[in-house]
Amino acid sequence: MTGYGQFCSVARAHEVLGGRWTLLIVREILCGSSRFNDIRRGIPRISRTMLSERLQELVFAGAISKIEGEHGPEYALTEAGKEIATVVGSLATWGQRWLPRLAHEEDNDLEPLLIDMQRRVRFETLPKDPIVVRFEVDQRLRRFMLVKPTEASICVSNPGFPELSIRSPLFALVSWWRGDCTFFETRRMGLQITGKRELTRAFPDWFERYQFAGIAPQLASRQRDALSV
């Protein structure tokens, strides 16, 4: 691959980290994914070939290590890789603050959203008995999330527990999770939640929303106009 031909450390670092998907792979490992398939679940549009190539590049650069775990190869950030966290955090902050947040115009996938929700369950707030949250998104996508005080997992079907049902356009769920609007405001955007009353009221508090949800957009007026449509 042809480099930038510059001594500058910005250019040299960008040669390593500036490739498509690279920083998203680092993000996934920062969030706790260590195995190939787990990383790919958080980035569903990356091909297996591309993910393998990017992981090899990061290993070669010394940003991640590869070891043989009990169930196959596992990846972890090295000391150098952990320092990239500041880059990822700065990009996330900049994106939240300065990019338009108009979920109804965006091309989003459901899986990364549910995975982030799974990672950010507040277990101490859950009911004592297991419950399955059924997500029916855009009238075609159906996923299940089993939550109990010690575990949260995404399922392809209900393993046999009581359900809380959420029917919603994907953009409404994204808007709430990302901090663009309140859960109450998603009702005006088409979200419906059904189940026992105490569960439907408690549901939003079962999660710590997206890590950067508290960063307010600078394009707030445009944001408010979009939500009023």
Z-matrix of the N, CA and C atoms (Angstrom, degrees):
N
C 1 1.461
C 2 1.522 1 109.14
N 3 1.329 2 117.04 1 132.49
C 4 1.450 3 121.87 2 179.63
C 5 1.524 4 109.90 3 -71.30
N 6 1.333 5 116.61 4 129.73
C 7 1.449 6 120.77 5 178.39
C 8 1.514 7 112.00 6 -86.02
N 9 1.324 8 115.36 7 -178.58
C 10 1.453 9 120.55 8 -179.52
C 11 1.534 10 112.49 9 -79.92
N 12 1.328 11 116.98 10 -16.67
C 13 1.450 12 119.60 11 179.87
C 14 1.514 13 113.81 12 71.42
N 15 1.325 14 117.27 13 28.67
C 16 1.464 15 121.30 14 -177.32
C 17 1.524 16 109.86 15 -123.90
N 18 1.345 17 114.71 16 144.05
C 19 1.464 18 119.47 17 176.86
C 20 1.516 19 111.53 18 -74.76
N 21 1.343 20 117.64 19 -21.92
C 22 1.470 21 124.13 20 -171.49
C 23 1.528 22 111.21 21 -56.31
N 24 1.320 23 116.15 22 135.31
C 25 1.463 24 120.33 23 -178.05
C 26 1.526 25 111.95 24 -66.11
N 27 1.339 26 118.00 25 -27.16
C 28 1.470 27 119.72 26 175.58
C 29 1.527 28 109.30 27 -63.04
N 30 1.330 29 116.64 28 -47.42
C 31 1.464 30 120.46 29 -179.91
C 32 1.521 31 111.21 30 -64.65
N 33 1.327 32 117.53 31 -43.09
C 34 1.462 33 120.82 32 -177.77
C 35 1.530 34 110.99 33 -65.51
N 36 1.342 35 117.01 34 -41.16
C 37 1.463 36 120.11 35 178.36
C 38 1.524 37 110.73 36 -68.39
N 39 1.334 38 116.46 37 -36.53
C 40 1.459 39 119.26 38 -179.40
C 41 1.524 40 111.25 39 -67.53
N 42 1.337 41 117.97 40 -30.20
C 43 1.458 42 120.54 41 175.42
C 44 1.525 43 110.92 42 -60.37
N 45 1.331 44 116.84 43 -31.72
C 46 1.462 45 121.11 44 -179.14
C 47 1.519 46 111.76 45 -88.11
N 48 1.329 47 116.78 46 -42.77
C 49 1.470 48 120.82 47 -170.07
C 50 1.519 49 114.12 48 -104.10
N 51 1.325 50 117.96 49 -8.63
C 52 1.456 51 120.15 50 -172.20
C 53 1.509 52 115.36 51 -86.12
N 54 1.326 53 118.40 52 -1.39
C 55 1.456 54 119.93 53 179.77
C 56 1.520 55 112.46 54 -70.22
N 57 1.323 56 115.72 55 154.77
C 58 1.469 57 121.02 56 179.13
C 59 1.523 58 109.94 57 -56.89
N 60 1.315 59 117.60 58 131.47
C 61 1.458 60 127.60 59 176.31
C 62 1.537 61 114.12 60 84.30
N 63 1.342 62 118.50 61 -18.27
C 64 1.461 63 119.82 62 -168.89
C 65 1.520 64 112.26 63 -57.42
N 66 1.320 65 117.43 64 -50.89
C 67 1.468 66 119.24 65 -176.94
C 68 1.530 67 111.99 66 -70.32
N 69 1.334 68 117.14 67 -25.40
C 70 1.467 69 118.58 68 175.16
C 71 1.525 70 110.80 69 -69.46
N 72 1.315 71 116.52 70 -33.94
C 73 1.467 72 119.84 71 174.83
C 74 1.523 73 110.07 72 -64.68
N 75 1.322 74 116.62 73 -44.21
C 76 1.464 75 120.40 74 176.23
C 77 1.521 76 109.89 75 -60.17
N 78 1.330 77 117.13 76 -42.44
C 79 1.475 78 120.75 77 177.88
C 80 1.514 79 111.44 78 -56.98
N 81 1.330 80 117.10 79 -45.20
C 82 1.456 81 120.38 80 -178.75
C 83 1.524 82 111.70 81 -63.11
N 84 1.325 83 117.16 82 -40.89
C 85 1.465 84 119.66 83 178.85
C 86 1.525 85 110.03 84 -68.47
N 87 1.326 86 116.97 85 -38.46
C 88 1.463 87 120.36 86 175.08
C 89 1.522 88 111.24 87 -59.16
N 90 1.337 89 116.67 88 -34.35
C 91 1.467 90 121.21 89 -178.17
C 92 1.529 91 112.81 90 -82.32
N 93 1.330 92 116.81 91 -0.89
C 94 1.455 93 118.83 92 173.39
C 95 1.514 94 116.09 93 114.95
N 96 1.330 95 118.72 94 -6.02
C 97 1.459 96 119.92 95 178.80
C 98 1.524 97 109.34 96 -75.94
N 99 1.315 98 116.57 97 135.76
C 100 1.464 99 119.97 98 -178.40
C 101 1.523 100 113.12 99 -128.43
N 102 1.324 101 117.69 100 -14.05
C 103 1.465 102 120.81 101 -178.01
C 104 1.527 103 110.11 102 -111.11
N 105 1.322 104 115.01 103 154.71
C 106 1.459 105 122.26 104 -173.15
C 107 1.531 106 111.63 105 -52.24
N 108 1.321 107 117.01 106 -52.50
C 109 1.467 108 120.06 107 -176.03
C 110 1.519 109 112.49 108 -67.27
N 111 1.323 110 117.75 109 -33.15
C 112 1.460 111 120.39 110 177.30
C 113 1.525 112 110.59 111 -66.85
N 114 1.323 113 116.21 112 -41.64
C 115 1.460 114 119.86 113 177.51
C 116 1.528 115 110.03 114 -61.90
N 117 1.319 116 116.04 115 -43.31
C 118 1.470 117 119.95 116 -177.36
C 119 1.527 118 112.03 117 -68.08
N 120 1.324 119 118.01 118 -31.80
C 121 1.466 120 119.71 119 177.83
C 122 1.522 121 111.13 120 -61.45
N 123 1.325 122 116.85 121 -32.46
C 124 1.451 123 120.07 122 178.29
C 125 1.514 124 113.89 123 -80.03
N 126 1.350 125 116.22 124 -11.66
C 127 1.471 126 121.81 125 179.13
C 128 1.526 127 107.04 126 -134.62
N 129 1.320 128 118.93 127 68.81
C 130 1.466 129 120.65 128 -167.55
C 131 1.524 130 114.87 129 -64.77
N 132 1.320 131 118.89 130 -18.31
C 133 1.469 132 119.57 131 -177.11
C 134 1.523 133 113.48 132 -89.15
N 135 1.314 134 118.27 133 -4.93
C 136 1.452 135 120.21 134 177.23
C 137 1.528 136 109.04 135 -80.53
N 138 1.328 137 116.82 136 138.44
C 139 1.466 138 119.57 137 177.16
C 140 1.523 139 109.32 138 -76.37
N 141 1.301 140 115.28 139 158.24
C 142 1.462 141 119.85 140 178.21
C 143 1.533 142 110.33 141 -62.18
N 144 1.322 143 116.49 142 -38.55
C 145 1.465 144 120.19 143 179.32
C 146 1.511 145 111.20 144 -63.40
N 147 1.331 146 116.60 145 -46.39
C 148 1.457 147 120.01 146 -179.36
C 149 1.526 148 111.21 147 -64.79
N 150 1.326 149 117.42 148 -41.44
C 151 1.459 150 119.69 149 179.04
C 152 1.525 151 110.25 150 -61.96
N 153 1.326 152 117.01 151 -42.68
C 154 1.456 153 120.26 152 178.88
C 155 1.526 154 110.69 153 -61.34
N 156 1.333 155 117.47 154 -42.69
C 157 1.462 156 121.08 155 179.82
C 158 1.520 157 111.56 156 -64.05
N 159 1.338 158 116.16 157 -44.30
C 160 1.464 159 119.52 158 -178.17
C 161 1.536 160 111.04 159 -66.90
N 162 1.311 161 116.79 160 -38.40
C 163 1.466 162 119.23 161 177.12
C 164 1.534 163 110.64 162 -63.17
N 165 1.330 164 116.53 163 -41.80
C 166 1.457 165 119.67 164 178.42
C 167 1.530 166 111.17 165 -62.38
N 168 1.327 167 116.46 166 -40.05
C 169 1.469 168 120.54 167 179.06
C 170 1.531 169 110.91 168 -63.47
N 171 1.322 170 116.55 169 -41.23
C 172 1.465 171 120.21 170 -179.83
C 173 1.525 172 111.17 171 -68.93
N 174 1.333 173 116.40 172 -36.33
C 175 1.465 174 119.43 173 175.24
C 176 1.527 175 109.65 174 -64.20
N 177 1.326 176 116.88 175 -45.48
C 178 1.463 177 121.60 176 -179.57
C 179 1.534 178 110.91 177 -61.38
N 180 1.331 179 116.53 178 -36.77
C 181 1.463 180 120.88 179 -179.89
C 182 1.525 181 112.43 180 -76.30
N 183 1.336 182 117.23 181 -9.71
C 184 1.457 183 120.33 182 -179.96
C 185 1.511 184 113.89 183 83.31
N 186 1.338 185 117.25 184 13.06
C 187 1.464 186 120.59 185 -178.76
C 188 1.530 187 112.16 186 -85.29
N 189 1.330 188 116.64 187 -28.79
C 190 1.463 189 120.05 188 176.34
C 191 1.523 190 108.70 189 -133.86
N 192 1.320 191 114.86 190 158.67
C 193 1.460 192 121.40 191 175.35
C 194 1.519 193 108.71 192 -113.97
N 195 1.318 194 115.90 193 152.77
C 196 1.455 195 122.37 194 178.36
C 197 1.517 196 108.44 195 -122.14
N 198 1.322 197 115.99 196 125.05
C 199 1.462 198 120.07 197 178.50
C 200 1.521 199 108.75 198 -129.40
N 201 1.309 200 116.78 199 159.52
C 202 1.460 201 121.43 200 176.02
C 203 1.520 202 108.51 201 -88.59
N 204 1.326 203 115.95 202 108.14
C 205 1.452 204 120.99 203 178.57
C 206 1.514 205 111.40 204 -87.48
N 207 1.311 206 115.11 205 -175.80
C 208 1.469 207 120.83 206 -177.86
C 209 1.517 208 112.12 207 -62.09
N 210 1.354 209 116.03 208 -33.22
C 211 1.465 210 120.44 209 -177.03
C 212 1.527 211 111.97 210 -116.03
N 213 1.315 212 117.46 211 25.31
C 214 1.455 213 120.53 212 178.29
C 215 1.519 214 111.74 213 120.14
N 216 1.341 215 117.02 214 -174.13
C 217 1.467 216 120.98 215 -176.64
C 218 1.525 217 112.55 216 -59.45
N 219 1.317 218 115.81 217 141.65
C 220 1.456 219 122.54 218 175.96
C 221 1.526 220 108.61 219 -130.74
N 222 1.329 221 114.63 220 147.55
C 223 1.459 222 121.01 221 -177.04
C 224 1.527 223 109.53 222 -119.27
N 225 1.329 224 114.70 223 142.89
C 226 1.471 225 120.31 224 178.75
C 227 1.517 226 108.53 225 -144.60
N 228 1.313 227 116.02 226 150.46
C 229 1.455 228 120.85 227 177.83
C 230 1.525 229 109.91 228 -74.23
N 231 1.316 230 115.84 229 136.34
C 232 1.451 231 121.08 230 171.83
C 233 1.521 232 108.92 231 -81.74
N 234 1.321 233 116.56 232 -177.73
C 235 1.471 234 119.45 233 175.44
C 236 1.525 235 110.09 234 -58.41
N 237 1.337 236 116.20 235 -41.12
C 238 1.469 237 119.72 236 177.95
C 239 1.523 238 110.96 237 -64.83
N 240 1.335 239 116.60 238 -39.89
C 241 1.454 240 120.12 239 -179.88
C 242 1.509 241 113.09 240 -65.95
N 243 1.331 242 116.11 241 -38.76
C 244 1.468 243 119.21 242 179.83
C 245 1.519 244 111.70 243 -62.76
N 246 1.336 245 116.58 244 -28.97
C 247 1.459 246 119.24 245 179.91
C 248 1.531 247 111.37 246 -69.79
N 249 1.349 248 116.45 247 -21.33
C 250 1.467 249 119.86 248 176.93
C 251 1.525 250 110.61 249 -67.61
N 252 1.326 251 117.87 250 -16.43
C 253 1.467 252 121.17 251 178.86
C 254 1.524 253 111.00 252 -55.53
N 255 1.325 254 117.04 253 -35.25
C 256 1.468 255 118.90 254 179.56
C 257 1.524 256 110.94 255 -66.56
N 258 1.340 257 116.83 256 -34.63
C 259 1.464 258 120.80 257 177.14
C 260 1.522 259 110.20 258 -67.15
N 261 1.333 260 116.08 259 -46.49
C 262 1.465 261 120.63 260 179.75
C 263 1.528 262 110.49 261 -61.59
N 264 1.328 263 116.50 262 -44.02
C 265 1.463 264 120.34 263 179.62
C 266 1.514 265 112.06 264 -63.81
N 267 1.319 266 117.45 265 -40.36
C 268 1.464 267 120.85 266 179.31
C 269 1.524 268 111.11 267 -66.08
N 270 1.335 269 117.12 268 -40.28
C 271 1.463 270 120.16 269 177.29
C 272 1.529 271 111.15 270 -63.56
N 273 1.336 272 116.21 271 -42.67
C 274 1.466 273 119.85 272 179.46
C 275 1.526 274 110.82 273 -63.05
N 276 1.320 275 116.59 274 -43.43
C 277 1.460 276 120.43 275 179.57
C 278 1.518 277 110.68 276 -62.86
N 279 1.324 278 116.58 277 -45.83
C 280 1.466 279 120.46 278 179.81
C 281 1.528 280 110.39 279 -61.97
N 282 1.338 281 116.76 280 -43.90
C 283 1.454 282 119.81 281 -179.33
C 284 1.525 283 112.65 282 -63.18
N 285 1.324 284 116.17 283 -42.07
C 286 1.471 285 119.79 284 178.32
C 287 1.522 286 111.74 285 -64.48
N 288 1.307 287 115.76 286 -37.68
C 289 1.467 288 119.58 287 -173.68
C 290 1.525 289 112.85 288 -81.96
N 291 1.328 290 117.78 289 -37.38
C 292 1.458 291 119.80 290 -166.85
C 293 1.526 292 115.15 291 -114.27
N 294 1.318 293 119.12 292 -19.46
C 295 1.460 294 119.16 293 179.65
C 296 1.527 295 110.57 294 -88.25
N 297 1.332 296 117.66 295 145.64
C 298 1.473 297 119.72 296 176.17
C 299 1.523 298 109.96 297 -59.02
N 300 1.319 299 115.93 298 138.25
C 301 1.462 300 121.18 299 179.34
C 302 1.528 301 107.78 300 -114.46
N 303 1.324 302 114.60 301 81.86
C 304 1.456 303 122.60 302 -176.16
C 305 1.521 304 107.62 303 -123.92
N 306 1.322 305 115.14 304 81.07
C 307 1.465 306 120.17 305 -170.23
C 308 1.522 307 112.55 306 -60.31
N 309 1.328 308 117.38 307 -29.81
C 310 1.466 309 119.04 308 -178.56
C 311 1.528 310 112.08 309 -70.39
N 312 1.343 311 117.72 310 -12.11
C 313 1.461 312 121.05 311 177.10
C 314 1.527 313 111.92 312 -103.94
N 315 1.319 314 117.51 313 -0.97
C 316 1.457 315 121.62 314 -173.37
C 317 1.535 316 111.25 315 -97.67
N 318 1.318 317 115.46 316 155.39
C 319 1.459 318 122.20 317 177.65
C 320 1.528 319 108.28 318 -101.30
N 321 1.319 320 116.51 319 88.06
C 322 1.463 321 121.75 320 -175.00
C 323 1.527 322 111.42 321 -107.94
N 324 1.335 323 115.59 322 154.46
C 325 1.458 324 122.75 323 173.44
C 326 1.526 325 109.67 324 -104.29
N 327 1.319 326 115.94 325 149.37
C 328 1.461 327 120.77 326 -179.75
C 329 1.524 328 112.06 327 -74.09
N 330 1.344 329 117.65 328 -39.88
C 331 1.463 330 120.85 329 -171.19
C 332 1.532 331 113.51 330 -57.35
N 333 1.345 332 119.74 331 -47.96
C 334 1.475 333 118.11 332 179.27
C 335 1.527 334 113.00 333 -60.36
N 336 1.329 335 116.38 334 -33.52
C 337 1.460 336 119.96 335 177.93
C 338 1.523 337 110.62 336 -64.79
N 339 1.332 338 117.24 337 -48.20
C 340 1.466 339 120.33 338 -178.72
C 341 1.521 340 111.43 339 -65.51
N 342 1.318 341 117.07 340 -36.98
C 343 1.466 342 120.03 341 178.22
C 344 1.518 343 110.35 342 -63.56
N 345 1.330 344 117.06 343 -40.86
C 346 1.467 345 119.16 344 178.49
C 347 1.523 346 110.41 345 -66.90
N 348 1.325 347 117.61 346 -37.80
C 349 1.459 348 120.40 347 176.12
C 350 1.522 349 110.55 348 -62.56
N 351 1.330 350 116.47 349 -43.26
C 352 1.467 351 120.61 350 179.20
C 353 1.528 352 110.76 351 -59.56
N 354 1.322 353 116.56 352 -39.68
C 355 1.462 354 120.77 353 -178.14
C 356 1.531 355 112.37 354 -69.20
N 357 1.330 356 116.94 355 -24.10
C 358 1.458 357 120.16 356 -169.87
C 359 1.532 358 112.69 357 -114.61
N 360 1.329 359 115.66 358 29.23
C 361 1.466 360 120.46 359 174.79
C 362 1.526 361 109.81 360 -68.92
N 363 1.308 362 116.40 361 135.55
C 364 1.476 363 121.98 362 174.28
C 365 1.533 364 106.52 363 -94.35
N 366 1.313 365 116.10 364 92.03
C 367 1.462 366 120.83 365 -170.63
C 368 1.525 367 112.73 366 -61.07
N 369 1.310 368 116.97 367 -30.16
C 370 1.462 369 119.52 368 -178.27
C 371 1.524 370 112.55 369 -68.98
N 372 1.331 371 118.11 370 -15.12
C 373 1.466 372 121.21 371 -178.94
C 374 1.521 373 113.02 372 -96.06
N 375 1.327 374 118.12 373 -7.09
C 376 1.462 375 120.89 374 -174.20
C 377 1.527 376 111.59 375 -75.17
N 378 1.331 377 116.54 376 153.23
C 379 1.474 378 118.83 377 172.25
C 380 1.523 379 109.92 378 -63.03
N 381 1.322 380 116.63 379 156.58
C 382 1.467 381 120.10 380 -174.97
C 383 1.520 382 112.47 381 -69.52
N 384 1.320 383 116.77 382 -26.52
C 385 1.461 384 120.18 383 -179.98
C 386 1.527 385 110.35 384 -97.20
N 387 1.339 386 117.94 385 143.48
C 388 1.470 387 120.67 386 -179.67
C 389 1.523 388 111.41 387 -59.07
N 390 1.329 389 114.58 388 147.66
C 391 1.460 390 120.68 389 176.76
C 392 1.526 391 108.49 390 -144.84
N 393 1.307 392 115.53 391 148.24
C 394 1.461 393 121.05 392 178.14
C 395 1.522 394 108.95 393 -108.81
N 396 1.320 395 115.62 394 129.08
C 397 1.458 396 121.20 395 173.89
C 398 1.524 397 107.59 396 -94.97
N 399 1.322 398 115.28 397 118.46
C 400 1.467 399 120.64 398 178.22
C 401 1.532 400 108.15 399 -93.82
N 402 1.312 401 116.64 400 121.50
C 403 1.461 402 121.86 401 176.88
C 404 1.524 403 108.69 402 -104.27
N 405 1.329 404 116.34 403 119.11
C 406 1.459 405 121.86 404 172.63
C 407 1.525 406 106.56 405 -115.57
N 408 1.327 407 115.19 406 106.13
C 409 1.461 408 121.24 407 -168.39
C 410 1.520 409 110.08 408 -113.50
N 411 1.314 410 115.14 409 130.52
C 412 1.468 411 121.86 410 179.31
C 413 1.521 412 112.43 411 54.52
N 414 1.332 413 116.84 412 28.98
C 415 1.461 414 124.32 413 175.56
C 416 1.535 415 113.18 414 59.68
N 417 1.327 416 117.25 415 18.10
C 418 1.467 417 118.06 416 179.99
C 419 1.521 418 113.07 417 -144.83
N 420 1.306 419 117.65 418 -26.24
C 421 1.462 420 120.99 419 -178.98
C 422 1.522 421 109.52 420 -98.12
N 423 1.330 422 116.84 421 126.48
C 424 1.466 423 120.72 422 -179.98
C 425 1.530 424 109.03 423 -127.21
N 426 1.324 425 114.81 424 124.32
C 427 1.458 426 121.08 425 177.83
C 428 1.525 427 108.24 426 -136.51
N 429 1.337 428 116.50 427 159.23
C 430 1.452 429 122.42 428 -179.36
C 431 1.523 430 108.76 429 -128.37
N 432 1.329 431 115.67 430 141.18
C 433 1.454 432 120.85 431 175.58
C 434 1.526 433 108.56 432 -126.20
N 435 1.317 434 115.50 433 116.48
C 436 1.457 435 121.20 434 176.16
C 437 1.521 436 108.64 435 -86.16
N 438 1.331 437 116.40 436 124.26
C 439 1.461 438 120.04 437 177.67
C 440 1.530 439 109.62 438 -126.15
N 441 1.311 440 114.76 439 134.92
C 442 1.457 441 121.78 440 174.11
C 443 1.522 442 107.44 441 -150.33
N 444 1.317 443 118.54 442 166.55
C 445 1.469 444 120.30 443 -170.06
C 446 1.519 445 115.79 444 -57.17
N 447 1.336 446 118.20 445 -14.64
C 448 1.470 447 119.91 446 -178.47
C 449 1.520 448 113.53 447 -119.33
N 450 1.338 449 118.06 448 -0.21
C 451 1.461 450 118.88 449 -171.39
C 452 1.518 451 111.20 450 -160.82
N 453 1.331 452 115.45 451 148.82
C 454 1.467 453 122.34 452 169.27
C 455 1.517 454 106.94 453 -137.95
N 456 1.328 455 117.26 454 130.45
C 457 1.455 456 120.08 455 -178.71
C 458 1.523 457 109.63 456 -146.47
N 459 1.327 458 115.41 457 149.30
C 460 1.458 459 122.18 458 178.63
C 461 1.520 460 108.41 459 -95.47
N 462 1.340 461 116.52 460 132.18
C 463 1.457 462 122.10 461 -173.92
C 464 1.526 463 109.55 462 -125.15
N 465 1.332 464 115.39 463 159.78
C 466 1.464 465 120.43 464 175.22
C 467 1.521 466 111.04 465 -89.82
N 468 1.340 467 116.61 466 -12.43
C 469 1.458 468 120.86 467 177.91
C 470 1.528 469 108.09 468 -154.32
N 471 1.320 470 116.27 469 165.98
C 472 1.459 471 121.75 470 178.10
C 473 1.530 472 108.82 471 -78.00
N 474 1.334 473 118.07 472 119.01
C 475 1.475 474 119.82 473 -179.84
C 476 1.519 475 113.89 474 -73.86
N 477 1.350 476 117.27 475 4.04
C 478 1.463 477 118.71 476 173.40
C 479 1.516 478 115.75 477 119.27
N 480 1.330 479 117.27 478 27.58
C 481 1.461 480 120.85 479 -178.84
C 482 1.529 481 110.45 480 -114.77
N 483 1.340 482 117.60 481 161.61
C 484 1.469 483 120.25 482 175.79
C 485 1.524 484 110.95 483 -56.25
N 486 1.347 485 115.74 484 150.63
C 487 1.458 486 120.55 485 -173.39
C 488 1.525 487 112.97 486 -114.92
N 489 1.311 488 113.06 487 149.31
C 490 1.454 489 123.57 488 163.77
C 491 1.518 490 105.24 489 -117.42
N 492 1.318 491 118.07 490 128.05
C 493 1.462 492 120.93 491 -172.21
C 494 1.524 493 111.31 492 -109.07
N 495 1.328 494 115.61 493 132.69
C 496 1.459 495 121.59 494 175.12
C 497 1.521 496 108.11 495 -122.75
N 498 1.318 497 116.57 496 119.18
C 499 1.461 498 122.67 497 173.22
C 500 1.522 499 107.05 498 -111.66
N 501 1.330 500 115.70 499 127.02
C 502 1.456 501 117.27 500 -171.49
C 503 1.519 502 111.34 501 -162.09
N 504 1.330 503 117.34 502 149.37
C 505 1.463 504 119.30 503 162.99
C 506 1.526 505 108.50 504 -65.86
N 507 1.315 506 116.77 505 146.43
C 508 1.456 507 119.76 506 -179.70
C 509 1.524 508 111.37 507 -60.04
N 510 1.334 509 117.13 508 -38.88
C 511 1.459 510 118.62 509 -176.61
C 512 1.528 511 112.11 510 -63.41
N 513 1.328 512 117.42 511 -29.39
C 514 1.459 513 119.66 512 178.79
C 515 1.524 514 111.12 513 -69.51
N 516 1.340 515 116.42 514 -44.17
C 517 1.465 516 119.92 515 176.95
C 518 1.525 517 111.25 516 -62.47
N 519 1.331 518 116.69 517 -43.14
C 520 1.463 519 120.68 518 178.53
C 521 1.519 520 110.45 519 -60.99
N 522 1.319 521 117.27 520 -44.11
C 523 1.461 522 121.17 521 -178.10
C 524 1.518 523 111.74 522 -60.61
N 525 1.343 524 116.32 523 -42.52
C 526 1.476 525 119.08 524 178.17
C 527 1.513 526 110.85 525 -66.98
N 528 1.345 527 117.08 526 -49.31
C 529 1.456 528 120.75 527 -173.95
C 530 1.524 529 111.23 528 -62.59
N 531 1.320 530 116.85 529 -38.84
C 532 1.459 531 121.73 530 -176.02
C 533 1.521 532 112.38 531 -77.71
N 534 1.334 533 117.03 532 -9.84
C 535 1.451 534 120.07 533 179.67
C 536 1.506 535 113.97 534 91.81
N 537 1.348 536 117.01 535 13.65
C 538 1.456 537 120.20 536 -179.40
C 539 1.520 538 111.71 537 -75.43
N 540 1.324 539 117.35 538 -23.72
C 541 1.458 540 121.09 539 -178.05
C 542 1.526 541 108.85 540 -156.69
N 543 1.322 542 116.81 541 170.57
C 544 1.456 543 121.43 542 176.81
C 545 1.528 544 109.68 543 -83.39
N 546 1.333 545 115.87 544 164.92
C 547 1.459 546 119.31 545 177.60
C 548 1.521 547 110.33 546 -63.80
N 549 1.330 548 116.91 547 -36.00
C 550 1.464 549 120.55 548 177.87
C 551 1.529 550 110.43 549 -60.58
N 552 1.327 551 116.48 550 -40.12
C 553 1.466 552 119.79 551 -178.51
C 554 1.520 553 112.52 552 -67.95
N 555 1.336 554 117.53 553 -23.48
C 556 1.463 555 118.55 554 178.60
C 557 1.526 556 111.56 555 -66.37
N 558 1.340 557 117.64 556 -21.63
C 559 1.464 558 119.95 557 178.03
C 560 1.534 559 109.89 558 -61.20
N 561 1.337 560 116.59 559 -39.94
C 562 1.465 561 120.50 560 178.24
C 563 1.523 562 111.45 561 -68.19
N 564 1.336 563 116.17 562 -17.73
C 565 1.462 564 121.15 563 -179.20
C 566 1.525 565 111.40 564 -95.59
N 567 1.332 566 116.96 565 1.85
C 568 1.454 567 120.47 566 173.62
C 569 1.509 568 116.20 567 110.20
N 570 1.333 569 118.63 568 1.99
C 571 1.460 570 119.65 569 179.51
C 572 1.525 571 110.66 570 -76.23
N 573 1.331 572 115.81 571 136.23
C 574 1.458 573 122.40 572 175.43
C 575 1.527 574 108.34 573 -127.11
N 576 1.315 575 116.34 574 134.49
C 577 1.461 576 120.85 575 178.42
C 578 1.519 577 108.11 576 -127.11
N 579 1.329 578 116.51 577 128.44
C 580 1.457 579 121.33 578 -177.27
C 581 1.527 580 109.82 579 -131.00
N 582 1.306 581 114.76 580 147.29
C 583 1.455 582 122.64 581 -179.07
C 584 1.508 583 108.96 582 151.82
N 585 1.322 584 117.39 583 -168.37
C 586 1.454 585 120.12 584 177.20
C 587 1.523 586 109.70 585 -59.22
N 588 1.313 587 115.61 586 140.98
C 589 1.462 588 119.97 587 -172.79
C 590 1.526 589 112.10 588 -58.36
N 591 1.330 590 117.04 589 -42.16
C 592 1.456 591 119.15 590 -177.34
C 593 1.529 592 111.38 591 -65.87
N 594 1.341 593 116.05 592 -28.04
C 595 1.459 594 119.66 593 178.85
C 596 1.519 595 111.67 594 -78.62
N 597 1.322 596 116.90 595 -41.97
C 598 1.465 597 119.47 596 -179.98
C 599 1.520 598 111.06 597 -64.58
N 600 1.322 599 117.17 598 -34.43
C 601 1.466 600 120.20 599 178.79
C 602 1.520 601 111.36 600 -73.13
N 603 1.329 602 116.34 601 -33.11
C 604 1.465 603 119.81 602 -175.93
C 605 1.521 604 112.86 603 -83.96
N 606 1.334 605 117.95 604 -21.21
C 607 1.465 606 121.51 605 -171.09
C 608 1.526 607 114.71 606 -48.61
N 609 1.339 608 121.47 607 -49.56
C 610 1.469 609 119.40 608 -177.04
C 611 1.530 610 113.28 609 -59.53
N 612 1.334 611 117.10 610 -26.91
C 613 1.465 612 120.59 611 -178.58
C 614 1.523 613 112.83 612 -83.99
N 615 1.321 614 117.81 613 -2.54
C 616 1.464 615 120.09 614 177.74
C 617 1.525 616 112.08 615 -75.60
N 618 1.323 617 117.14 616 -8.21
C 619 1.459 618 120.78 617 -173.40
C 620 1.524 619 111.66 618 -130.90
N 621 1.324 620 114.36 619 144.44
C 622 1.460 621 120.40 620 160.99
C 623 1.521 622 105.27 621 -85.14
N 624 1.314 623 116.44 622 117.85
C 625 1.457 624 116.99 623 -175.94
C 626 1.531 625 111.40 624 -63.98
N 627 1.308 626 114.58 625 175.61
C 628 1.467 627 122.93 626 179.23
C 629 1.525 628 111.08 627 -37.29
N 630 1.312 629 115.53 628 136.62
C 631 1.466 630 121.63 629 -171.70
C 632 1.518 631 113.46 630 -53.33
N 633 1.336 632 117.06 631 -30.31
C 634 1.463 633 120.69 632 -176.47
C 635 1.530 634 112.03 633 -108.75
N 636 1.343 635 116.88 634 18.61
C 637 1.459 636 120.94 635 -176.95
C 638 1.523 637 112.64 636 -63.40
N 639 1.317 638 116.82 637 -25.78
C 640 1.462 639 119.69 638 -177.02
C 641 1.514 640 114.57 639 -77.88
N 642 1.319 641 117.69 640 -4.39
C 643 1.468 642 120.56 641 -179.94
C 644 1.521 643 108.82 642 -85.51
N 645 1.318 644 116.43 643 117.47
C 646 1.465 645 121.26 644 -176.28
C 647 1.522 646 110.31 645 -77.53
N 648 1.337 647 117.46 646 143.31
C 649 1.463 648 120.18 647 178.16
C 650 1.520 649 111.30 648 -75.61
N 651 1.311 650 116.18 649 143.67
C 652 1.454 651 120.65 650 173.72
C 653 1.520 652 110.86 651 -75.87
N 654 1.333 653 116.75 652 -21.59
C 655 1.456 654 121.32 653 177.88
C 656 1.530 655 109.80 654 -91.18
N 657 1.323 656 116.00 655 46.01
C 658 1.469 657 121.03 656 -171.25
C 659 1.513 658 112.78 657 -64.18
N 660 1.313 659 118.03 658 -36.58
C 661 1.463 660 119.18 659 -177.15
C 662 1.515 661 110.99 660 -66.47
N 663 1.327 662 116.57 661 -40.78
C 664 1.461 663 119.89 662 176.77
C 665 1.516 664 110.47 663 -65.37
N 666 1.334 665 115.74 664 -36.85
C 667 1.460 666 120.56 665 178.77
C 668 1.529 667 110.67 666 -61.76
N 669 1.326 668 116.53 667 -46.68
C 670 1.462 669 120.43 668 -178.72
C 671 1.531 670 110.47 669 -63.50
N 672 1.331 671 116.49 670 -39.69
C 673 1.468 672 119.99 671 179.01
C 674 1.520 673 110.67 672 -62.25
N 675 1.341 674 116.43 673 -39.25
C 676 1.466 675 120.28 674 -178.33
C 677 1.513 676 111.03 675 -66.49
N 678 1.338 677 117.34 676 -40.49
C 679 1.453 678 120.66 677 -177.42
C 680 1.528 679 112.12 678 -71.72
N 681 1.318 680 117.81 679 -18.71
C 682 1.465 681 120.96 680 -178.53
C 683 1.518 682 112.78 681 -87.69
N 684 1.361 683 116.32 682 -4.99
C 685 1.466 684 119.96 683 -179.24
C 686 1.517 685 110.56 684 -66.03
